[in-house]
Amino acid sequence: MRIVQFEIPQQGRRVGVIDGNVVRDVTALQPELERTYDIFFAARRDGHRLNSFLDVLRQNADSPTLLYTELLAAEPHGERPFLCPPLDHEDPHRVVISGTGLTHFGGMQSRDQMHSADHSVPQTDSAKMFEMGLEGGKPLEGQRGAVPEWFYKGNGTNLRGPGESLELPAFALDGGEEPELVGCYIVDDQGVPCRLGFALGIDWSDHATEKINYLYLAPSKLRTCSVGPELNSDFDFQEAKLRCAVMRDGETIYDSGELFSGEQHMCHSLANLEDHHFKYRQHRQPGDVHLHFFGTSKLSYSARQWKFQDGDEIFLEAPGVSAPLVSRVCDGNSAEGQPIRVELA
C-alpha cells in the first residue's frame, strides 16, 4: 500500500492511496479521516490492520481520483491540490524527528573523513562506533544489541513535504543533503510504537560545522528536513537502490550514482535501531508521531568544492519504493545571523 497526504485548497487535507497512475481520495468517503494519523486510529478501533482498512476504502468505486503525476508536479501551497508529508500530526509538537547515523557501510567512510584530518590516527570515534555496530548491531531475537549513534532533528515545525524548501540558516556554514529511508511510526493508545511503513527523506544538515568538531553533530542536525512523497507500507527494508542529484540553474552539479540502503547494507538490524529509539519512555507517549531517519551510505560534502545556495534543487529517487522526492534550498531568516537577544519576562 502506498499512501499519500495531500491538500485541496479551500477544502483541506486528504489521504489518498496510489492505484496505478491515480490517487484515490479515501477522505472523500469518510470526511473525518483527514490524515494518515486518523486512519491509523480508525483501523485500530475497528480491529483492522492499516493495509486491510485502507484496501476496503480503495476498492470503493465512488472514491474520486486525481492523477498522481499532477500531484507530484503541483507547487506546494498553490492553487491546485498539492502533496504534504505522508505522515504528520495537526499539532507539530507531537511529532518527533530523529535519526541514526553510522549505520551504512559506505557512510562510515564519509563521516570518518570529516572527523579526522590526520589519517595517521589509528581510529576515530566514528570508526569505533561503526565497529561496535559490526560486532553487535544485529543481535539474536529477544536480545538487545549494540547502541547506535542517535540524533534529534526537532519536532514537526522542521518537517517539509515534497517540493517545499529546506532552509539555509543565516548562521550555518553550509547545507548538506543525506538521502535516506525514513521509518514512519505512531504510538498507539497503550504506548506501543507501531510502524506504518517507510518513506524517502532528505536529512538536511551542516557538515561544515560538524567537521570542526564531531561534538557539533547535535547542533548541525537541528535543521529542516523533507519526507515523502509517499508512505510505503509494504517495503520490507531489506534493500533499496537510491540515487541523489543536486541541480543548479537546470544543470546537474552533483550525482551520487547508485546508492544502497536497507538492512542488507547496514551494520545494524531494523529491530535493533527501533529498540534503541523506543526503549526511552518519552518516545512511547500515546498519540505521538515519530519520523526516524536510518542513515545513508554517501554524502556529497567530502567530494565537492561548492556550497549549497538559494534555488538549488535536491532530487532523490528509489525505484520500486517510492516516487521521487524533490526539495528546494532557500535562504533562511537573515536576522538569525545576528545574536538572539532574550528579554526579561
Order of alpha helices (4+ residues) and beta strands (2+ residues): beta-beta-beta-alpha-alpha-beta-alpha-beta-beta-alpha-alpha-beta-beta-beta-beta-beta-alpha-alpha-beta-beta-beta-beta-beta-alpha-beta-beta-beta
